[in-house]
């Protein structure tokens, strides 16, 4: 003889069954799901797709006009490529016989000779590298240089700020007014680069470090003074050709003005200097949350 279940118990068991089936329902093709943002590779940060303001109408002529630019999502390094990281590539590329050996400067600039500096200052940004050296490293790491537009969005976010941390160079943040390594900046590094991540209060809205000062950074674009007047506003990649490549961010050898997020300069790609380094980027899959 079957004993009928009380109605309350039947209702309770029905609710339990429905709740337990939710994960399976969300995983079925065509159902409404909550997408998870892919985890960024180690040492990188994901920059979401969308629009931001690029350029500065109050800046140098080649920073004008200020314009809205739309980018796909991408990843970018949190800090500049270091001497230790570049040394690993350089060793794999043949060491002393590598075609991508950084320039040696000696102690006069506070920058040791290569490869000694990889051991004495492993966490300083690598300098003395040409654009071709940076591209070779990127290919070895299975990454790429960021575009100029990607670099600027990662530095300033979407609110058009002048520096990664805000609209005043000496803005007080958590009791600190020094956020970058610049020329005569009382920042502790007057004659060369600082270790990456030295100024955490200088991080960008996305948590990217050292995008103002320390070293200029190679990006992928050819340089054109007038590009902002005619370039694409959807994932711009710069002119098709040119004589110089863009560098971004200013350096330890520049004043505060040249470390603004919109600051740009063209530099000969075959020439490495004591004030130019780089960081890398990667494409990212689009998320339905964007």
Phi and psi in degrees as a GROMACS rama.xvg file:
@    title "Ramachandran Plot"
@    xaxis  label "Phi"
@    yaxis  label "Psi"
@TYPE xy
-83.6141  129.739  UNK-2
-91.8994  119.752  UNK-3
-65.654  138.758  UNK-4
-73.7752  144.229  UNK-5
-60.6634  148.474  UNK-6
-61.1679  -37.4072  UNK-7
-63.5595  -40.6273  UNK-8
-66.6366  -41.3256  UNK-9
-61.1647  -43.2985  UNK-10
-62.7926  -42.149  UNK-11
-62.6162  -45.0952  UNK-12
-64.8477  -34.8833  UNK-13
-63.5531  -44.0145  UNK-14
-63.108  -42.4085  UNK-15
-60.042  -43.8623  UNK-16
-63.6871  -40.8981  UNK-17
-65.0886  -43.4362  UNK-18
-64.479  -38.7013  UNK-19
-69.6054  -19.6704  UNK-20
-90.8005  -6.94206  UNK-21
-59.629  -47.6489  UNK-22
-56.7939  -40.0056  UNK-23
-67.0206  -38.6726  UNK-24
-64.6316  -38.7051  UNK-25
-68.5768  -26.241  UNK-26
-84.0412  -14.1593  UNK-27
-71.661  143.992  UNK-28
-62.6952  135.884  UNK-29
88.1323  -7.29143  UNK-30
-86.8174  165.146  UNK-31
-76.7605  120.109  UNK-32
-125.475  160.416  UNK-33
-99.4813  108.021  UNK-34
-75.4271  142.97  UNK-35
-98.8546  136.19  UNK-36
-70.6754  128.318  UNK-37
-57.1147  143.807  UNK-38
-72.781  136.513  UNK-39
-70.3978  145.714  UNK-40
-57.7804  156.025  UNK-41
-56.9817  133.856  UNK-42
80.5393  6.90561  UNK-43
-125.138  163.724  UNK-44
-128.197  142.864  UNK-45
-87.4642  127.46  UNK-46
-102.575  120.633  UNK-47
-69.9865  154.756  UNK-48
-65.1043  154.789  UNK-49
142.167  -173.74  UNK-50
-95.8287  147.62  UNK-51
-150.575  170.523  UNK-52
-94.9315  121.601  UNK-53
-111.838  139.687  UNK-54
96.5556  -179  UNK-55
-156.447  113.087  UNK-56
-69.484  -15.7785  UNK-57
-98.7435  2.79077  UNK-58
-94.5723  -158.792  UNK-59
-66.1733  162.723  UNK-60
-57.5885  -37.5413  UNK-61
-79.4803  1.64412  UNK-62
-97.0718  0.308839  UNK-63
-108.169  153.152  UNK-64
-83.2923  155.864  UNK-65
-63.1569  138.062  UNK-66
-151.852  159.219  UNK-67
-86.6364  131.419  UNK-68
-127.715  140.881  UNK-69
-112.721  129.395  UNK-70
-123.328  148.574  UNK-71
-72.2798  166.956  UNK-72
-70.5646  151.543  UNK-73
-158.511  168.476  UNK-74
-108.268  149.295  UNK-75
-142.358  148.321  UNK-76
-60.963  141.619  UNK-77
-70.4343  -34.5931  UNK-78
-133.34  168.418  UNK-79
-67.9195  152.996  UNK-80
-62.2814  130.958  UNK-81
-93.3854  168.067  UNK-82
-58.147  -43.0474  UNK-83
-63.9319  -42.0093  UNK-84
-66.1152  -43.1222  UNK-85
-67.6708  -33.0689  UNK-86
-62.4865  -36.6401  UNK-87
-61.7587  -45.0356  UNK-88
-63.5136  -46.923  UNK-89
-59.0993  -41.5105  UNK-90
-64.3776  -44.3042  UNK-91
-66.0366  -24.447  UNK-92
-88.7904  4.40684  UNK-93
118.153  -3.56036  UNK-94
63.6785  -124.682  UNK-95
-59.2439  -22.2638  UNK-96
-93.9483  1.47898  UNK-97
-67.7579  144.219  UNK-98
-79.1998  -0.0263309  UNK-99
-122.517  44.057  UNK-100
-83.392  125.888  UNK-101
-63.298  155.772  UNK-102
-67.2505  141.685  UNK-103
-97.4713  137.871  UNK-104
-117.255  -13.7763  UNK-105
74.3569  -177.142  UNK-106
-81.8186  -8.0598  UNK-107
-62.2579  -30.219  UNK-108
-101.38  7.872  UNK-109
73.9102  17.4765  UNK-110
-123.892  110.648  UNK-111
-66.9395  164.449  UNK-112
-65.733  153.704  UNK-113
-88.5788  136.713  UNK-114
-95.5556  8.37415  UNK-115
-53.4254  -40.1282  UNK-116
-63.188  -24.6118  UNK-117
-65.6225  -20.4774  UNK-118
-102.685  -34.9036  UNK-119
-82.4562  -30.2126  UNK-120
-137.395  62.6622  UNK-121
-63.3153  -28.5648  UNK-122
-97.698  7.20199  UNK-123
-81.9173  152.445  UNK-124
-66.2416  138.452  UNK-125
-66.9156  138.015  UNK-126
-131.391  177.754  UNK-127
73.965  21.084  UNK-128
-110.914  139.145  UNK-129
-80.364  172.13  UNK-130
-61.4133  -39.7415  UNK-131
-64.6152  -36.7047  UNK-132
-62.1778  -43.9552  UNK-133
-63.3831  -41.6292  UNK-134
-65.2593  -40.4022  UNK-135
-62.355  -42.7977  UNK-136
-62.3154  -43.6901  UNK-137
-60.167  -43.1521  UNK-138
-64.2051  -41.1484  UNK-139
-61.8071  -37.8917  UNK-140
-84.4868  0.413559  UNK-141
59.7965  40.855  UNK-142
-131.794  -159.277  UNK-143
-155.094  167.292  UNK-144
-74.4777  145.833  UNK-145
-70.3638  155.11  UNK-146
-73.7931  165.118  UNK-147
-59.8921  -41.156  UNK-148
-67.2023  -39.9359  UNK-149
-63.7648  -42.3258  UNK-150
-59.4682  -46.3992  UNK-151
-67.8958  -39.0997  UNK-152
-64.062  -42.0937  UNK-153
-62.3298  -28.8725  UNK-154
-81.3141  -39.7702  UNK-155
-115.119  -9.54621  UNK-156
72.0138  -149.353  UNK-157
-111.984  3.94052  UNK-158
-101.057  6.09781  UNK-159
72.6564  21.4541  UNK-160
-62.99  157.724  UNK-161
-79.4998  -43.0827  UNK-162
-118.721  162.347  UNK-163
-55.7663  -28.9272  UNK-164
-98.3712  -8.07407  UNK-165
154.731  -162.978  UNK-166
-101.299  7.30753  UNK-167
-129.695  133.85  UNK-168
-63.8686  -41.2488  UNK-169
-102.429  32.9509  UNK-170
-57.0476  133.06  UNK-171
-78.4608  120.835  UNK-172
-130.763  118.384  UNK-173
48.6405  42.2915  UNK-174
81.2913  0.115856  UNK-175
-109.231  142.052  UNK-176
-119.932  -0.106488  UNK-177
-109.353  116.414  UNK-178
-123.319  2.01824  UNK-179
-160.024  159.426  UNK-180
-96.0088  107.38  UNK-181
-131.844  174.136  UNK-182
-68.6011  126.782  UNK-183
51.6486  49.9208  UNK-184
-106.029  5.33372  UNK-185
51.2068  41.5836  UNK-186
-107.529  3.78243  UNK-187
93.5998  -5.94875  UNK-188
-138.464  79.1523  UNK-189
-81.0356  -22.0531  UNK-190
-122.02  23.3681  UNK-191
168.354  -177.179  UNK-192
-66.3606  154.041  UNK-193
-98.7211  159.247  UNK-194
-56.7136  145.369  UNK-195
-61.8248  143.551  UNK-196
78.363  13.0806  UNK-197
-66.5326  -27.493  UNK-198
-120.185  78.9382  UNK-199
-63.0033  -26.1876  UNK-200
-73.1891  -9.07078  UNK-201
-91.9238  10.1681  UNK-202
-67.09  154.709  UNK-203
-80.5321  173.757  UNK-204
-57.7566  -22.1284  UNK-205
-97.0321  3.72545  UNK-206
86.0466  16.6877  UNK-207
-86.0579  135.434  UNK-208
-102.324  153.925  UNK-209
61.0831  35.5295  UNK-210
-91.0886  1.36974  UNK-211
-126.416  124.947  UNK-212
73.2257  -164.211  UNK-213
68.7877  -79.7412  UNK-214
-141.174  144.996  UNK-215
-60.6006  157.761  UNK-216
-129.274  129.335  UNK-217
-62.1684  139.227  UNK-218
-123.306  177.945  UNK-219
-79.7007  -21.3429  UNK-220
-74.0473  146.442  UNK-221
-70.263  149.945  UNK-222
-89.9656  136.64  UNK-223
-142.772  129.944  UNK-224
-64.7657  -29.5908  UNK-225
-103.867  7.78606  UNK-226
-57.6893  -35.2346  UNK-227
-65.01  -18.9057  UNK-228
-78.6287  -27.3869  UNK-229
-132.361  -5.24194  UNK-230
-70.665  161.054  UNK-231
-62.3007  150.101  UNK-232
-105.788  6.35616  UNK-233
-120.927  107.468  UNK-234
48.8691  55.3366  UNK-235
-64.0113  141.667  UNK-236
-123.92  10.6684  UNK-237
85.9821  177.738  UNK-238
-63.7399  161.849  UNK-239
-75.672  -20.5322  UNK-240
-155.486  169.752  UNK-241
172.609  -177.157  UNK-242
-107.505  -17.514  UNK-243
-132.653  155.118  UNK-244
-105.107  152.731  UNK-245
-76.8823  138.737  UNK-246
-121.023  151.331  UNK-247
-132.632  151.353  UNK-248
101.833  -13.9771  UNK-249
73.2001  178.348  UNK-250
-150.295  -177.975  UNK-251
-61.7525  -18.9723  UNK-252
-96.0119  8.23235  UNK-253
-121.762  159.441  UNK-254
-79.5003  176.715  UNK-255
-60.2013  -35.0225  UNK-256
-59.4483  -39.668  UNK-257
-79.495  -0.215461  UNK-258
-100.919  7.84264  UNK-259
-66.0315  154.722  UNK-260
-58.9763  -29.7364  UNK-261
-88.5086  -8.00202  UNK-262
-65.5648  137.14  UNK-263
-145.682  158.878  UNK-264
-154.604  150.533  UNK-265
-100.462  134.902  UNK-266
-135.732  146.38  UNK-267
-65.2082  124.352  UNK-268
-66.0918  -22.3733  UNK-269
-84.7265  -4.30948  UNK-270
-108.443  122.657  UNK-271
-94.3461  146.706  UNK-272
-133.961  171.849  UNK-273
-78.26  -1.03476  UNK-274
-127.291  16.4206  UNK-275
-126.442  129.08  UNK-276
-130.472  -146.388  UNK-277
-170.401  165.161  UNK-278
-136.736  168.865  UNK-279
-116.367  165.972  UNK-280
-137.052  168.597  UNK-281
-146.917  150.321  UNK-282
-67.0499  153.336  UNK-283
-130.906  145.977  UNK-284
-70.5518  142.333  UNK-285
-70.8644  144.87  UNK-286
-109.19  146.272  UNK-287
-69.7861  -9.36545  UNK-288
-78.1061  -13.4083  UNK-289
